[in-house]
Each structure stands twice: as structure tokens, then as C-alpha cells.
Amino acid sequence: MEATAKTISPYVEQEVLGWSPEQLVLKTYDVFLAAYRRNDIGLMNRALTQLMDALNFEAGEIAVRLYRLYEYCQRCLWNRRAEEAAAIIQELRSAWAQAFGFD
């Protein structure tokens, strides 16, 4: 069966459902970076929105700082500075991968 935008193979669905929260964060960063390479500003913005929505503000100041950084990245996209946003997201991805032990 051919996968389309509306259908996902059961294997892929089970794999995604089995990802840890840490893996989901890294995959969202990966989506952003892949969208950057394709110059897909809409997908880059959706990835940032997902990252913002996933923040737990009960965790403290780190969530607030990440939110502000993601907002800054969105402003970069709006101001046609996608390269700057991608550099920030790449740095965050690297830092989180190291912190999560996925580097």
C-alpha cells in the first residue's frame, strides 16, 4: 500500500507512537531543518508552533526562555532570515541530543 499525506502505514504509526518525548522533540527539530533545506517556510513555522505548544511552563524558566527563542525564530522567518532561525534550531537540536544522550 502506498503511503500518502492522508494515510500512514501501521508500522510507521506504531514507531511514532513509541517515541519518547525526547525523541519527539528531536524529530520536530529535524522536521524544521528538513523544511529549511526545502525552503518550506510554512512547515518551518508549523514545527516551531509544535515546539511552542509542547512546552511545559510548570517546569520553570527554561520553558519561558525556549518559548521566547522559538518566537524569535518565527520573527526571523517572517523577516526572511530563515538561515538565522535554522542556525538557532540546529544549535538547540545538538544541545538537546547531547543532553538526552542521542548524540
N, C-alpha and C positions, 0 to 999 in steps of 0.2 A: 504494500500500500504506500503510495507516495504521500509524503507529509506536505501539507500546505500551511498557509498562515493560520487557517482555522482548525486544522487537525494536527494533533501531536501523537506520535507513536506511544503506546503504553510503556515501552521501555524508557523513553526519554522522560515521560511524565513521572515514572517511579524514581528515576535517577534524581530529578529536580526535587521531588518531594522528600528525598532522603538527605538532601544537603543540609548542613548545619547553618546556623545564622551567619557564621563567619564566612563560609563558602558562598552564601548568597550575596554578602557584601562584596566579596572579591569578584564574583561573576557580574555584578552590576557595574563595578568599575570597568571590567573587561568589555561589557556592552558599550559603555560610554566611549572607551578608547577605540573600539572597532568602528563605532559610528563616526568618530573623529576622522579615522583613516578614509572613510567613505564620504566625508563632508556632509553627514546627515545631522543637521542641527536639531531637527525635531526629535530624533531618537536620543541625541545627547541630552536634550532638555528633559525628556521623559526619564532617562536614567538618573539625572540629578533629582528630579521630583521624587522618584522611588527612594533614593538615598535619604532625602529630607524626611519623607513620610515614615521611614523606618527608625528614625532616631527616638531614643527613649530619654526624655528630658528629666525623668526622675533619677537618671544616672549621674546628673551633675553638670558641671561646667563644660566638660568635653562635648556633650551633645549640643550645647549652645554655640560653642566655637565651630564645630563641624557645620552646623546649620548656616552660620554666617559665611563660612568658606564656600559652601555649596551655593548660597545666594550670590556670592561674588562671582563664582564660575558662571552662573546664569547671566549675570550682567555682562560678563566677558562675551558670552555667546551673542547676546543682544547687540553688543557693540562691535561685533565682527572680530573678536580677539579669541577665536576658538583655540588657537595654538597655546595661549596662556592658560586657558581652562584645562586643556589636555595635559599640560605640564604639571599643573597642580594635582589633577586626578591621578596621574602616573606616580607622583611622589606619595600621595596618600595610599595608593594601591600597594606600592612597595613597602611602605611602613607597616600597613596592616598585615600584609603577607608575612613579614618578618615577625610581627607581634603574635600572629596566630600560628606560627611555625610552619607556614606553607611556602617558604622561600626556597 
